[in-house]
Amino acid sequence: MKEGDLSKRVKTGVIGGAALLLLLIFGGRIGGALIGVIMSIGMLSEFIDMTFTLSDKPEKKFVMLGTAWLVAFINFWMPRAEFELLLIVMMGLFAYYLFTVPRHKAQWELQAHFKELMAAVFGTLYLMFLPLFFPLIHDSVHGTKWAAVFLLVVWMGDTGAYFIGRKYGERKLYPLISPKKTVEGALGGLGAGLVVTLLSKAVFFRAMPWGAVFIIPVFVGAFAQLGDLCESFLKRAYEKKDSGSILPGHGGFLDRFDGVVLGLPVMYACMRLFG
Protein backbone atom coordinates (compact mmCIF):
# COMPACT_ATOMS: atom_id res chain seq x y z
CA MET A 1 0.00 0.00 0.00
CA LYS A 2 1.28 3.46 -0.93
CA GLU A 3 2.06 5.96 1.84
CA GLY A 4 -0.72 8.25 0.64
CA ASP A 5 -3.24 5.41 0.78
CA LEU A 6 -1.99 4.43 4.23
CA SER A 7 -2.43 8.00 5.45
CA LYS A 8 -6.01 8.05 4.11
CA ARG A 9 -6.69 4.69 5.74
CA VAL A 10 -5.45 5.88 9.14
CA LYS A 11 -7.35 9.20 8.98
CA THR A 12 -10.60 7.53 7.92
CA GLY A 13 -10.20 4.86 10.58
CA VAL A 14 -9.53 7.35 13.37
CA ILE A 15 -12.33 9.76 12.41
CA GLY A 16 -14.89 7.05 11.64
CA GLY A 17 -13.98 4.99 14.70
CA ALA A 18 -14.21 8.03 16.99
CA ALA A 19 -17.61 8.97 15.53
CA LEU A 20 -18.97 5.48 16.06
CA LEU A 21 -17.64 5.28 19.62
CA LEU A 22 -19.17 8.67 20.47
CA LEU A 23 -22.52 7.56 19.03
CA LEU A 24 -22.21 4.32 20.95
CA ILE A 25 -21.42 6.00 24.28
CA PHE A 26 -23.73 9.03 24.12
CA GLY A 27 -26.43 7.90 21.68
CA GLY A 28 -28.23 5.57 24.07
CA ARG A 29 -30.49 2.90 22.66
CA ILE A 30 -31.13 4.93 19.51
CA GLY A 31 -27.37 5.22 18.92
CA GLY A 32 -26.88 1.45 19.11
CA ALA A 33 -29.76 0.86 16.70
CA LEU A 34 -28.42 3.51 14.30
CA ILE A 35 -24.98 1.92 14.19
CA GLY A 36 -26.56 -1.43 13.33
CA VAL A 37 -28.79 -0.07 10.58
CA ILE A 38 -26.07 2.15 9.05
CA MET A 39 -23.77 -0.89 8.78
CA SER A 40 -26.59 -2.98 7.33
CA ILE A 41 -27.74 -0.46 4.71
CA GLY A 42 -24.20 0.41 3.61
CA MET A 43 -23.06 -3.20 3.22
CA LEU A 44 -26.32 -4.38 1.64
CA SER A 45 -26.24 -1.60 -0.95
CA GLU A 46 -22.71 -2.54 -2.03
CA PHE A 47 -23.59 -6.24 -2.05
CA ILE A 48 -26.53 -5.59 -4.40
CA ASP A 49 -24.38 -3.44 -6.69
CA MET A 50 -21.92 -6.33 -7.00
CA THR A 51 -24.30 -9.26 -7.42
CA PHE A 52 -27.41 -7.96 -9.25
CA THR A 53 -27.20 -7.43 -13.03
CA LEU A 54 -30.70 -7.47 -14.55
CA SER A 55 -32.57 -4.39 -15.75
CA ASP A 56 -34.86 -4.33 -12.69
CA LYS A 57 -31.86 -3.96 -10.36
CA PRO A 58 -32.92 -0.45 -9.14
CA GLU A 59 -36.33 -1.78 -8.07
CA LYS A 60 -34.82 -4.82 -6.37
CA LYS A 61 -32.34 -2.60 -4.57
CA PHE A 62 -35.16 -0.34 -3.38
CA VAL A 63 -37.10 -3.36 -2.10
CA MET A 64 -34.09 -4.81 -0.27
CA LEU A 65 -32.96 -1.55 1.32
CA GLY A 66 -36.52 -0.60 2.25
CA THR A 67 -36.95 -4.00 3.88
CA ALA A 68 -33.72 -3.53 5.82
CA TRP A 69 -34.95 -0.19 7.21
CA LEU A 70 -38.31 -1.74 8.11
CA VAL A 71 -36.66 -4.71 9.84
CA ALA A 72 -34.42 -2.40 11.87
CA PHE A 73 -37.40 -0.21 12.84
CA ILE A 74 -39.56 -3.14 13.91
CA ASN A 75 -36.65 -4.72 15.78
CA PHE A 76 -36.14 -1.44 17.67
CA TRP A 77 -39.73 -1.38 18.92
CA MET A 78 -40.15 -5.17 19.21
CA PRO A 79 -36.73 -6.55 20.23
CA ARG A 80 -36.10 -10.29 20.10
CA ALA A 81 -38.61 -10.85 17.30
CA GLU A 82 -35.81 -11.67 14.83
CA PHE A 83 -37.00 -15.20 13.99
CA GLU A 84 -40.53 -14.06 13.17
CA LEU A 85 -39.18 -11.14 11.14
CA LEU A 86 -36.86 -13.46 9.22
CA LEU A 87 -39.73 -15.78 8.27
CA ILE A 88 -41.87 -12.87 7.08
CA VAL A 89 -39.03 -11.33 5.05
CA MET A 90 -38.14 -14.65 3.44
CA MET A 91 -41.74 -15.33 2.41
CA GLY A 92 -42.00 -11.78 1.08
CA LEU A 93 -38.82 -12.17 -0.96
CA PHE A 94 -39.95 -15.43 -2.52
CA ALA A 95 -43.35 -13.92 -3.36
CA TYR A 96 -41.77 -10.80 -4.90
CA TYR A 97 -39.38 -12.79 -7.09
CA LEU A 98 -42.12 -15.23 -8.10
CA PHE A 99 -44.52 -12.51 -9.25
CA THR A 100 -41.82 -10.62 -11.16
CA VAL A 101 -40.87 -13.69 -13.23
CA PRO A 102 -42.91 -12.51 -16.29
CA ARG A 103 -40.45 -9.64 -16.77
CA HIS A 104 -37.70 -12.13 -17.59
CA LYS A 105 -38.97 -14.29 -20.43
CA ALA A 106 -35.63 -15.28 -21.98
CA GLN A 107 -34.11 -18.41 -20.44
CA TRP A 108 -30.86 -16.68 -19.46
CA GLU A 109 -32.82 -13.87 -17.81
CA LEU A 110 -34.93 -16.36 -15.87
CA GLN A 111 -31.80 -18.11 -14.64
CA ALA A 112 -30.22 -14.78 -13.67
CA HIS A 113 -33.45 -13.80 -11.87
CA PHE A 114 -33.36 -17.01 -9.84
CA LYS A 115 -29.66 -16.51 -9.03
CA GLU A 116 -30.47 -13.01 -7.82
CA LEU A 117 -33.15 -14.50 -5.56
CA MET A 118 -30.50 -16.77 -4.02
CA ALA A 119 -28.18 -13.77 -3.64
CA ALA A 120 -31.02 -11.84 -2.00
CA VAL A 121 -31.62 -14.68 0.48
CA PHE A 122 -27.92 -14.79 1.35
CA GLY A 123 -27.69 -11.00 1.59
CA THR A 124 -30.74 -10.93 3.87
CA LEU A 125 -29.23 -13.38 6.33
CA TYR A 126 -25.71 -12.01 6.11
CA LEU A 127 -26.24 -8.25 5.93
CA MET A 128 -29.77 -7.58 7.14
CA PHE A 129 -30.12 -9.85 10.16
CA LEU A 130 -26.59 -10.41 11.50
CA PRO A 131 -26.19 -6.64 12.15
CA LEU A 132 -29.24 -6.88 14.46
CA PHE A 133 -26.93 -8.51 17.00
CA PHE A 134 -25.29 -5.13 17.55
CA PRO A 135 -28.30 -3.48 19.25
CA LEU A 136 -28.84 -6.76 21.15
CA ILE A 137 -25.34 -6.45 22.57
CA HIS A 138 -25.65 -2.71 23.17
CA ASP A 139 -28.99 -2.98 25.02
CA SER A 140 -27.78 -5.66 27.47
CA VAL A 141 -26.32 -5.14 30.96
CA HIS A 142 -22.97 -3.30 30.53
CA GLY A 143 -23.95 -3.25 26.86
CA THR A 144 -22.11 -0.07 25.93
CA LYS A 145 -18.87 -1.48 27.32
CA TRP A 146 -19.36 -4.89 25.68
CA ALA A 147 -20.05 -3.18 22.33
CA ALA A 148 -17.00 -0.93 22.69
CA VAL A 149 -14.79 -3.91 23.53
CA PHE A 150 -16.15 -5.76 20.50
CA LEU A 151 -15.45 -2.92 18.06
CA LEU A 152 -11.98 -2.35 19.49
CA VAL A 153 -11.09 -6.06 19.29
CA VAL A 154 -12.18 -6.26 15.64
CA TRP A 155 -10.61 -2.99 14.51
CA MET A 156 -7.36 -3.30 16.43
CA GLY A 157 -7.15 -6.94 15.37
CA ASP A 158 -7.45 -5.83 11.76
CA THR A 159 -4.80 -3.15 12.30
CA GLY A 160 -2.47 -5.57 14.08
CA ALA A 161 -2.88 -8.15 11.33
CA TYR A 162 -2.07 -5.55 8.68
CA PHE A 163 1.12 -4.18 10.26
CA ILE A 164 2.45 -7.49 11.62
CA GLY A 165 1.74 -9.17 8.29
CA ARG A 166 3.41 -6.33 6.41
CA LYS A 167 6.59 -6.54 8.49
CA TYR A 168 6.90 -10.22 9.39
CA GLY A 169 4.48 -12.05 7.08
CA GLU A 170 5.99 -14.95 5.11
CA ARG A 171 3.53 -17.85 5.09
CA LYS A 172 0.39 -17.15 3.04
CA LEU A 173 -2.89 -17.71 4.86
CA TYR A 174 -5.21 -18.30 1.89
CA PRO A 175 -3.50 -17.12 -1.32
CA LEU A 176 -6.29 -18.26 -3.65
CA ILE A 177 -8.75 -15.86 -2.02
CA SER A 178 -6.59 -13.17 -0.41
CA PRO A 179 -2.94 -13.26 -1.59
CA LYS A 180 -1.68 -10.58 0.83
CA LYS A 181 -2.90 -12.15 4.07
CA THR A 182 -0.37 -14.17 6.04
CA VAL A 183 -0.38 -16.59 8.98
CA GLU A 184 1.90 -14.23 10.91
CA GLY A 185 -0.51 -11.36 10.28
CA ALA A 186 -3.49 -13.44 11.47
CA LEU A 187 -1.68 -14.35 14.69
CA GLY A 188 -0.65 -10.71 15.14
CA GLY A 189 -4.29 -9.69 14.83
CA LEU A 190 -5.33 -12.15 17.55
CA GLY A 191 -2.52 -10.84 19.75
CA ALA A 192 -3.65 -7.24 19.22
CA GLY A 193 -7.17 -8.26 20.24
CA LEU A 194 -5.83 -9.78 23.45
CA VAL A 195 -3.98 -6.57 24.27
CA VAL A 196 -7.23 -4.63 23.71
CA THR A 197 -9.24 -6.79 26.14
CA LEU A 198 -6.48 -6.61 28.79
CA LEU A 199 -6.37 -2.81 28.52
CA SER A 200 -10.18 -2.60 28.48
CA LYS A 201 -10.43 -4.51 31.75
CA ALA A 202 -7.71 -2.38 33.33
CA VAL A 203 -9.03 0.99 32.14
CA PHE A 204 -12.82 1.02 31.86
CA PHE A 205 -14.40 -2.43 32.25
CA ARG A 206 -13.18 -3.94 35.51
CA ALA A 207 -16.33 -6.08 35.74
CA MET A 208 -15.33 -8.05 32.62
CA PRO A 209 -14.54 -11.64 33.73
CA TRP A 210 -11.02 -12.91 33.17
CA GLY A 211 -12.37 -15.74 31.04
CA ALA A 212 -13.84 -13.17 28.67
CA VAL A 213 -10.53 -11.31 28.52
CA PHE A 214 -8.86 -14.33 26.91
CA ILE A 215 -11.74 -16.03 25.08
CA ILE A 216 -13.26 -13.01 23.31
CA PRO A 217 -10.11 -11.98 21.36
CA VAL A 218 -9.55 -15.58 20.24
CA PHE A 219 -13.06 -16.45 19.05
CA VAL A 220 -14.31 -13.02 18.01
CA GLY A 221 -10.94 -12.25 16.40
CA ALA A 222 -10.93 -15.55 14.50
CA PHE A 223 -14.46 -15.10 13.16
CA ALA A 224 -13.73 -11.48 12.26
CA GLN A 225 -10.81 -12.70 10.14
CA LEU A 226 -13.08 -15.36 8.64
CA GLY A 227 -15.52 -12.57 7.73
CA ASP A 228 -12.68 -10.74 6.02
CA LEU A 229 -11.90 -13.85 3.97
CA CYS A 230 -15.58 -14.32 3.08
CA GLU A 231 -15.74 -10.78 1.72
CA SER A 232 -12.50 -11.37 -0.21
CA PHE A 233 -14.16 -14.51 -1.67
CA LEU A 234 -17.14 -12.41 -2.75
CA LYS A 235 -14.99 -9.72 -4.38
CA ARG A 236 -12.83 -12.27 -6.18
CA ALA A 237 -15.93 -14.07 -7.46
CA TYR A 238 -17.24 -10.82 -8.95
CA GLU A 239 -13.80 -9.47 -9.94
CA LYS A 240 -13.91 -6.41 -7.70
CA LYS A 241 -10.93 -4.80 -5.98
CA ASP A 242 -13.10 -2.96 -3.41
CA SER A 243 -16.78 -3.20 -2.56
CA GLY A 244 -17.11 0.60 -2.85
CA SER A 245 -15.26 3.88 -2.49
CA ILE A 246 -17.18 5.77 0.20
CA LEU A 247 -14.45 5.30 2.85
CA PRO A 248 -11.08 6.71 1.64
CA GLY A 249 -8.24 4.25 2.14
CA HIS A 250 -10.62 1.43 3.05
CA GLY A 251 -12.98 1.10 0.10
CA GLY A 252 -16.60 0.50 0.98
CA PHE A 253 -18.72 -0.49 3.96
CA LEU A 254 -18.25 -4.19 3.21
CA ASP A 255 -14.48 -3.72 3.13
CA ARG A 256 -14.54 -2.04 6.55
CA PHE A 257 -17.26 -4.01 8.37
CA ASP A 258 -16.79 -7.51 6.92
CA GLY A 259 -15.16 -8.71 10.15
CA VAL A 260 -17.69 -6.89 12.33
CA VAL A 261 -20.75 -8.53 10.80
CA LEU A 262 -19.48 -12.11 11.20
CA GLY A 263 -18.02 -11.45 14.63
CA LEU A 264 -21.29 -10.03 16.05
CA PRO A 265 -23.12 -13.32 16.79
CA VAL A 266 -19.92 -14.74 18.31
CA MET A 267 -19.57 -11.69 20.54
CA TYR A 268 -23.22 -11.99 21.57
CA ALA A 269 -22.67 -15.65 22.52
CA CYS A 270 -19.54 -14.72 24.54
CA MET A 271 -21.41 -11.92 26.29
CA ARG A 272 -24.26 -14.27 27.21
CA LEU A 273 -21.73 -16.82 28.43
CA PHE A 274 -19.92 -14.39 30.72
CA GLY A 275 -22.91 -12.26 31.65
N, C-alpha and C positions, 0 to 999 in steps of 0.2 A: 504494500500500500504506500502511495506517495505521501510525503510529509504534509502537503496541503490537504489531502483527503483525511489523514490522521487527525489534523487539527480540527477539521469540520466534524469528524466523528466525536472527538472529545467535547467540543463545544455543544453540539447537539445533545450528547448524552448527559452532560452536566445540567444544561438548562431544562431539558425535558424531564430528567430524573428529579430535579428540584421541584419543578411544577407539579409533578405527580405526587411527590411526598407531601408537599404543602396541601394539595387537595385532599390527600388521604388523612392528614392530621387534623386539618381545620374544616374539612367539608362535611363531617358527620356522615350520617347514613346516605345522604344524597351524594356526597363526594365519592363514597365507595361504589355506589351504583353507577355514577357517571364514568368512573375509570373503567369499569367492566364493559359498559356499552360503547364507549369510545374505542376501546381495543377491538371489540367485536365488529363494529361497523367498519372500522378502518381495514382490518384483516379480511373481512368478508368481501368488501368492495374489490380489493386487489385480487383475491382468489377468483372472483367472478370474471374480472378482466382477463385473467390468465386462461381460464378453462372454458368459457362460453364463447362460441364462434358464430352461431346462427343469427339471422337478421332480426329476430325478436329478443336479442340480448338486452337492449335497454329496458324492455318491459320486465323480463325475468330478473334483472338486477333491481328494479324498483320493487318487485314483489318480495325478493329475498331481503333487501335492506329494510323495507317497511315491516316485514315480519320480525326481523331482529329487534327493531325499536319496540314493536308491540310486545314481544316476549320479555324484553327487559322491563318495560313498564308494568306488565302484569306481575312479573316476578318481584318487583319492588313493593307492590301493594299486597301480593299474596305469596310471600316467601315459602319455599319448600313445596311448591306445586310443579317442580320441574318435570316430573315424569308425566303428569297429565298434559302439561304444555307440549312436551315432546310428541306425545301421541297425536294431539290435535294438529300440530304443525306438519307432522309426517303425512297424515291423512289429507290435509289441505294441499301439500305439495303434489302428492300422487294425483289428486283430483285435478289440480291445475294443469299438470303436464298431460293428463289423459284428454282433457277437453280442448287442449290446444294442438292436438295431433293433426287435425285437418289442415293446419297451416303448412305442414311439412309433408307434401305428397310424394316427393321423390324418395327412393329407397335410402339414398345416402343421407338425406335430410332427416328421415325418420330415425335412422341409426344414431345420427348426431344428437337428435332430440332426446333419445333414450339415454345416451351417454351423459348428456347434460343433466338429466334427472338424477342419475347416479352421483354425479359431481355435486348436485344440490343437496342430496341426502348426506353425503360426506361432509360438505361444507357446513350444513346445519348442525351436525353433531360436533364437529371439530371447532367451528368458529362462532357458532351462535349459542351453544349450550355449555361448553367447557368454560367460557369466560364468566358464566353465572356463578362459578365457584368463588370468584373474587369477592362479591358482596356477601356471600355466605361466610367467608373467612372474616371479612371486615366487621360484620355485625355480631360476631361471637364475643364471648368474654375475652378481654385483652385483645380484641380483634384488630385494632389499629396497630398494635405492636406486632402481632403475628403477621399482618399484611406487609408491614414495613420490613420485617426480617425476611419474608419471602422475596420481595422485590430486590432487596440488597443481595441476597444469596444468588439469585439468578443473574443480576446485572454484574456483580463483582466476579461471579464465576465465569461469565462470558469474557470480561476484561482480563481476568487472570489467565484464561485459556488462550486468549489472543497473544498476550505479551510473552508468556512462558513458551508457547508454541513457536512464536517468532524467533525467540532467542535460542531455545534448546531443542526444538522439535526436530526429530529425525525419522521416527517410525510413523508411517501414515496410518491414520485411524480407519478411514473408509475412502480410499482414493477414487473409487468408481463414482461415488456420489459427491464427495467434497474433498478435492485433492489437497487443499491447504491445511486441513485439520490433522493434528498429530496426536499420538498417544500421550506424549509428554504434555502437550497443551491441555488435553482432557483431564489429566491428573492435576495439573496446575490449577485448572478451574475448580476442581473439587476441593483442593487445598485452600484456595481463596474463599470459597464458601464457608469452610470451617473457621477461618480467621474471622469472617463476618459474624458468625453466630457466637463465637467466643467474645468478641468485642461488644456485640449486642447485649449479651447477658451482663457483662461488666458495666456497661454504660447506662442502658435505659430499660432493660427487661430482666431484672434480677429474678423475677418469678418463673422464668423459663427453666424447665427441668433440665438437668444435665444430660439426660438421655436424648432430649430434643436437640441439644447443642451439637451432638455428634451424629445423630441419625438424619436430621433434616438436610444438612449440606450434602450428605452422601446420596440419599434417595431423590430429593428434590433436584440437586445438582445433576445427577445422572439422567433423570427424565427431561430436564431442561436441555441437556445436550442432545438427547434423543429427539426432542422437538426440533432442534436446530437441524439435525440430519434429515428429519422428515420434510422440512421446508426446502432443504437443498435437493432432496429427491423430487419434490414437486417442480422446482425451478428447472432442474435438469430435464425432466420429462417434457416440459413445455419450452425448453431452450430459452430461458430467461436468466439474465445476470442478476437482476434485482426484482423484487416484487413490485416496486414502485420507486418514486423519487421524492416523496414528501418530506423525508427526514434526511437532511444533508449529511453525507458521510456514512449513513446507515442503509439508505435505500427506502424501503416502504415499511408499513406497519408490520407486515408479516416477517420481514427481515429482522425487525427489532423485538417483536413479541412472540416469535416462534417458540422460544424456550419457556416463556411465561405461560402460554396457554396449555402446554402439555404438563407443566409442573404444578398447575393449580390444583387438580384433583389429588395429587400426591401430597401437596402441602395441607390440604383440607383433612386428608386421612391422618397425617402426622399430628395436626392440631387436635383432632378428636382423640387420638391415642394418648397424647400428653396433657390434654385438658387445658 
